[in-house]
Amino acid sequence: MLDRRTKCNFISVVHRQDAAVEDGGTSPAAPDRCAGVEFDAITPNEKGNTFFFKGNHVWNGFTGPAQLSSLHFKELNGPINAAFRMHNTENPDDHDHIYLFQDDKVYSYFNQTLEEGYPKQIQEDFPGVPTHLDAAVECPKGECMADSVLFFKGQDVHVYDIATKAVKTKTWSHLPSCTSAFRWLEHYYCFHGQNFTRFHPVSGEVTGAYPKDARHYFMTCPNFGHGGDRKPLKCSDVKLNAATTDDGGRTYFFAGPIYMRVDTHRDGFHAFPITRAWREVNDGVDAVFSYDSKIYLIKGDQVYIYKADAHFTLIEGYPKTVKEELGIEGTVDAAFVCPNENIAHIIQGNSMRDVDLTATPRVISQNFPLPLSDIDAGLCGDDGIRLFKGSQFYYYESPRILAMGRIAPVASDITSALMGCED
């Protein structure tokens, strides 16, 4: 009897010559992930696009048909066992490269170009790591003790320390045998069959109701939940309630009862219910800002302050009134704090009121008239300020220019590059 990999090799070789490269590399024999497949490997690339591997085919992203993997990785011949994107900021020559494992060899690609000297034997790059792996996934410092890679083979997990090259082996018999593994939005997923199980990268602990069908979450499939039948949001239909960037560089856009996180680690765009991260807040927010490793959510006359760790935790004693916390009367339209500053800029109607967050008690320190009104959200970053109104935004270089301006700048349209909507 042929084993799974031998079958896969045989079938893929037979069909490879018949592939219709001229129509994008798809072929009649290409697998349909919505039919329920067991992925061989999953990894994002340096741009945040996620590759799902199966046999000699790969899906580039959460939607679309399978293509021949050789169109993206031309040196690759046959199915792979595992893949991951390297997280090693101290070594820019390796950081964000993706590593593909095939039997006893490893390939290193950047921008879909094979690095010089590859493929190599796995032991050359990752001493102590076994061959013929089942899965692999990166684990940055802060989520693991150090920048690491988790290599799966059977029920064993080999934790590889990137800096020291030390390997510690754990046995997680409670976890299903992973055929692929994926880190996404700082959560870790073991894929097995058409299902997945979320686990803790240090302990392997599984909490919650698992397994779950991947077609509900990690791909767009007809008649499957989590938005399977939902059309992508048009940028022209966007209307935000709030936006902020936290100290870790993650940007959050709030609209109604959902939020979208845009991660600087390029994990992509995805919408979640607000209660998923901030369970005490229901039915949307009016304004949000981040300061001193905390995130402030303003809803009506209440302020909720959360510690912005791996998981948001409501600080004891909150919510408090906006008046008590910020010295502000009335409803808040938008708010923002710029990087490395201590001033909360609070927009109410056509006024911007500045509150010094280092002062006790907090009171309005300055009040500026604005040439704008009915602002939905404000966001300040190293590249300036964006004030959102409907599906457009107004750009200012700094709070000072915003405060001194008497004529509103020309509005720009929200685009897919800014928040992942459909142009």
N, C-alpha and C positions, 0 to 999 in steps of 0.2 A: 504494500500500500504506500502511495506517495504521501510524504508529510506535507504540511501546509506550505512551507517555503518552496519545496520542489514543484508542487502543483502550480504555485504562483509563477515561478520561473518559466515553466513549460507553457502555461497559457499566455503569459505576457510576450514571450518570444514569438509564438505563433501569430499573435495579432499585431505585433509591432510593425511588420512590413506593410500591413494593410491600413495603417493609421493615415487619416486624411490630414496631413500636416498643413495643407493649404487652407483648411477651415479652422486653423487655430490649434491644431494638434489633437483634436478630439477624434474618436473613431467609434463605429457602432458597438465595439466591444468594450468601450470605456465603462468603468463601473459607475453606478448611480448611488451616491451616498444616502440619498433619501430612501433607497430600498433597504437600508440597514447594512452597513459594512463595518468590518473591524480594521481600523487604521493600523498601518505598520509603524508610523511615526507622525508626530505633529511638532512644528516649530515655527515661530515667527522669524522673519528676517530682520535686517538692520533698519528697514523702513516701517516695520510693524505689520507687514502683510503676513498672514498665517498660511503656511503650507500644510496640507493634509496629504500624507503619502499612502498609497495602496498599490502594491505590485509595481508595475512600470508606469503608474499614473500618479498625478498629483493635482489637488485642487488648490488654486491660489486665492485664498480668501474664504469667507463664510457663504458666498453665493457663487453660482456659475458651474459649468460642467468640468469634468476631469480633462486634463491634458497629459500628454506624454511628459514624464519627468525630465527626459533628455532635452526638452525645449528650454528648461530652466537651468538644468545641470548637465551639460552636454557630455561630460566625461563619465557620468554615472551609467552603469550597465547592470540592470536588474534591480530587484527590490532592495530596500534598506531595512535594517533592524531597529534603528533608533536615530534621534536627531535632537539637537538643542541649540539655542542661541547663547553664545558665551557672554557672561557678565563679568568683566574684569577691567574696571576703569583704570586701574593702576598700570595696565599694559595695553595701550591703544592699538598695538599691532594685532592683538587677539580680540579685543572688546568688540562685541556686536557681530563677530564672524559666526556663521552657522556651521555646525559640525554634523556630518552625516556618517553613520556607522553601518558598515556592510560586512557581515561575517567577522573577519579578523582585521579589517582595514577601517581607516577613518579618513574622510575628506573634509577639507576646510574651505568654505566659500565666503567671499565678500562681494556683494553686488553681483551675485551669480557668476563670479569668476573664481576658478579654482586657484588657491594659493600655491605658490611655487614649492615644490618638494612633496606635494600630495598627489595620490593617497599615500598614507604611511601605515605601518603596523600600529594597532591601538596602543601597544605597550610603549611605543616611542613617545607618544604625546601624553598618554594617561597610564603611567606605570601602576600596576596593581589592579587595574580594571579588567574584568574578564572579556573574552571575545563572545561573539554570537549573542549580543545583548537583546533584551526584550524592549527596553524603553530607556529614555534619559530625559532629564529636565534640569535647567539651571536653578540655583537657589542663592540669591544675593545675600550679602551680609546684612544682618538686621532681621531677615526672615530665617536664615540659618546662622550659625555662630560665626562663619566666615564665608566669603565668596566660594561657593561650592557647586558641584554637579552631583545629582542623584542618578546613579545608574541602576537599573532594575534587571534582574535575571531570576526568573522563578519568584520565590517568595523573599529572596535576598535583595537588600538595597545597599549598594556600595556608595558611601558618601565620600566624594573626592574633594579634598581641599585644594583649591587652585594654586594658592601661594606656596604651600609646603609640599604638595603632591602626596600628602598622606591619605590613606584610604581606611575608613572604618566601615565595617560590614554589620548591618542589622538585619534581623529577620522579622518581617511584618506578615505573619501568617494570617492575620485577620483581614488583610487587604487582598482584593482579587488580583490575579496575575495580570499585570499591566502589559498590554501590547503597545501602548504609547502613553506618554505623559505630557502634560501641558501646564505651564504657569501662565495665568492670565489674571490681570488686575490683583496681583499679590495673593491669589489663591492657587491651589495645586490640585490637579485633576488626573486621576488614573483612568485611562480608557480601556475597556474590555468588552469585546463584542461590539454591539451598537450602543452600549451604555457607558456611563462614567460614574466614578465615585470620587468625591472631594476628600482630601486628606491633609493632615498637618505635616509640613515638610521635615520637622524635627522628630516628632513622636510617631508619625504615621496614624495618629488618632483620626477616626471618622466620626463626625457628629452630624446629625440630621438624617433625613430619610433617603437612603441610597441603596441600590444604584438608581440612576435616572437615565432616560433615553436622550442621547446626545442630539437627536433631531429636534428636540424642543428648545435647545439652548445654543448650540454651536454651529448651526447652519440654518438656512432658510428653506424649509420644505413645506409643500402644500399640505394643508389639513393637520399640521402640527402646531402646538401651542407656542407661547413666548414670541408671538408675532409672525408665525408662519404665513398667515394670510394678510399681514399688515404691509401696506405700501410704504416705502421710505418717505420720510418727511421732506417736503420740498423746502428749500431755503427761503423761498418767498412766503411760506406759511409760518415761519418761525416767530414765536412771541415768547420772550424770556420773562421770568419773574426775578431772577437773580443770577449772579455769577461770582466766582472767586477762585483764586489760586492759592493753595496752601504752601507751607514752608518746604514741603517735599517736591514742589513743582507740579503737582497735579491740579488741573483746572476742572472746575465743576460748573455746569450750566443747569439751572433749575427752570422747569416749565410745568406749571400745574402740579400734579402729584408725582412727577418723575424728575430724575436728574440724570444728566449725562456726564460721565467722567472722561476727560481727555488726558491721558497719561503721557508724561514726557519720556517714559520708557518705551513709548510707541506700542502700547498694547491695544491701540485702536479706540474706537468710539462705541459706546454702548449705553442704552438707557435702562434705568432701574427705578423701582418705586423709592421715593424718598425714605420711607419707613425701613427700607433695607439697611441703610447706614445710620439713620437718625430716627429710631423707632418711636420716640416720643412726639414727633412732629407729623401731623396728618394734613392732607389736602393742600399742600403747597406752602411756600414762604413768600414774604414780601421783599426781603433783602438779606444778603449774606456778605460777611467779610471774614478774612483770616488775619490772626495776629498772635504772635508769641506761642506758636505751636497749638493754637486753639482756633476753632471755627465758630463764629457767632451767627446764629440763624434768627432772624427777626420775623415774627409772625404777629400781625396785629399790634397790640401794645406789649407783647412779650418778647424777651430775648432768651434764647437757649444757647448756652455755651458748652461746647464739647472739646475734650482733649483730642487732638488730631494724631492719635497713634495709629497702629495698624488697624485698630477698630475704634470707632468713635465712642467715647464714654461721656455721658452727660455729667457735668460737674455738680457736686452736691449743692443743694440750695437753689438750683435753677429749674424752671425759668423764673426770671425777675421782670419787672416792668421796664420798658424802654426808658422811662423817666428815672427810675432808680439806678439803672445800669449806665446810661449814657447822658442823662440830663437833657433829654430831648422830649418835647411835647408833640403830640400828634402822630399821624401815620408816616411811615418811611417808604419812599418810592425806590430808592437804590442806595447802596453803600459800597465803599471800597477803601482798602488800605494799600498803599504802594510799598514795594519791597524796601526793607531796611528803614521804614519810617514808623512813627508812633501816632500818627494822626488818622483818625477815622473820618472820612469825608462822607457826610450824610446828606443825601439829596431829598428834599421835600418840595414838591411843586417846582417853582422856578428859582429855588434857593439852594445853596450848598452850605451846610453848617459843619464846621470842623470841631472835632472833639479830641482833646489830648488824652490818649489812653494811659499815659503815665501819671496823670493827675488824680488826686483824691480830694473831694469827690469829683467825678467827671462832669464837666459843664461845657457849654458851647464857648469856644475860645475865639472863633471868628465866624462871620456870616457874610456870604457873598451872593449877589444876584446873578442869575444865569440867563443867557439868551435862549435857553431851552426849557421845556416843561414836559410833563408826562413821560419822564424817563422810566424805562422798565428795569434796567440793570446797569451796573457799573463794574468795570474790570480794569485793574491797573497792574502792569507788568514792567519789566525792564525796558520794553519798547514803547511805553506810553500808556495812555488811558483810552478805553473805549466805552462810550455811553450808548447803550442799546435802546432803540425805540422801534417796536414792531420788528420787521425783517431787515432793518438797517441799523447802522451805528455811526456815531460821530467820534472822530479821533482827535485827541489832544496829546501834545508831547509831554506835558507835566501838569500837576495840580495848579501850579502858579499860572500857567497859560490859560487853563480852564477858568480859574478865579478871575483873571483880569480881562478875559474876552468879553466883547460886547456884541459880536456878530457870530452867529452859529456857523461852523464850517459846513461844507457840502457833505451830505450823508453818503456813506458807502453801503453796498449791499452785503449782508451776511453770505458767506460762501461755504462750500464743502470743506475747504482747507481750514476754515476757522472752527467749525463745529460738526463736521461730518454729515450735514444734511445733503440733499440731492439738488444740484444746481439746476 
